Every structure is written in structure tokens, then in C-alpha cells.
Amino acid sequence: VEFSVFVVTEIAMWYFLWPKMIFVYTVITATGQMKNEANIEETCNRIASEQLHKYSKLLDELYTRAAIHSIQEMREEDERNYQVWYQSKLADFHNLPTEDSDEILSSFETFDKSGNAMIDEAELKMCLRGQGFTCDDSVIESWFDGVFAKQPGEGAELSRDDFCVLMVILKDLRQVVDDGDFTEWFEDVMDRSGDASIGVEEFMSQLPEVCALLKIDRPYLLELFKRIKNSEDEDEVIEEVGITTFVNWINRLVAQQDNISFGG
């Protein structure tokens, strides 16, 4: 009798407990899977965000160099046209909201370490680095010599007006440079082989500071070139990209960033 009672009790316990155990196991398993999926999604989002940030920094560097090249070409070809352009940018500065213009003037005073109402190369480098630009020596020299016709080297300085014009340019780089400017810069500076395309080695040799700053190496560029050409072939190796294709990719990336900025 005792044995029978024991058996019945055990059966009853398993009968009532088993569904609960199954339920608890299911909940625990599902929760674990959900956490797993959430972690995977979080990781993917973080990687995508980092990649987009890297692309954004790369765009800033490309736009900066294309802008310098475009302005320098204009100044060398037609000084009068350059002066008209310069005055228009100065007018743009004076038309900025007071808060923005005051911020620029405050920045000038902060980095004018000598207090002589001028900014030298070292001071400009510190200022631009504070804004996230690479500011290698070649770019600083190009701003001084190519854009503002100041012979780079000891004693080279930008006036407050020069500084304000520069800040206006950097504030809206993507309005300063158009497709034609980009194409011309790629052709004149980046395309060393003259075949209307940009190769991996050309990119790295012409932009060593950018590659070092953004940790861009050969494998990264090969993957980037595949993205630019929309290649889905895992085994395909793309060593170069046409200039037009590169410029179109830049436009698509800018449009994508604008959509994200506006919540699109």
C-alpha cells in the first residue's frame, strides 16, 4: 500500500510539475536566445555605426583636399575671380547667425597664442585638429600657400579675415566642392597613372596621412572598392575604381548621411 501511495504521489508530482518545468525551460531558453539576438543586433549596429563614422571622416578628408585644389586652381588662373570669391566668403561669415560668428571669433582668439591678431601654421594645426581634421603638414601648407597665397614656413600667418573665410569653407565643405571639382582633383592629384581610375596603391601613396589616421590599409581598400562597385562576389579582387564611379559613390554616401541626419 505504501509503495502504491508512493508511486501515485510521484506520478501526480510529475504530472503537475512537468508542464511547469517545460514552461520554465522554454522561458529560460527563449530569454537566452533573445539576449543572444539582442547582443548580435547591438554588435552589428555598433560595427555599422563605426563604419559610417569612418566613411564620414574619409569624406571630410577627401572634400578638404578637393576644396584646396579647386580654390588654388581658381586663384592661379584668375586672381580677380579669386578676390571676388574671397569677398563672397567673407560676406557669408558676416551673414552667419551671431552665435556662429562669435564662436569662430572666439576660436581665433583662443588659438592666437602670440596675441598678434594673426594665426600661424602651428596655431592653425591645433585649431583644425580640435575640429577633427588630420591637419598633416602638407594640408596646412596647402591652406596657406594654395588658398591664401601665404608662403608657408617660418613667419607665415593668416589674418583674422583669412581665418573666418577658412572656417566658412570648412563649415560647409560639401557646398564648396561639386562633382566637377572632385573629378578634377582625382584626375590631377590622385590618378598618377592617367587611366581615369584610382588604384589601391595610388590611394595609399597619395593620402598616407589619411590612411594612417583612419587605419586604412590595403585589405580595407580592397573591401571598400568592392563596396563602391557593388560587387557581391566574395572571391573578386578589385584593385582600382573608375573616377566617375568613385565620385558617384561619394554622392550616394553623402545622401545616406543626410537621410540619417534628418531621421530618414
Disulfide bonds with the S-S distance in Angstrom:
none
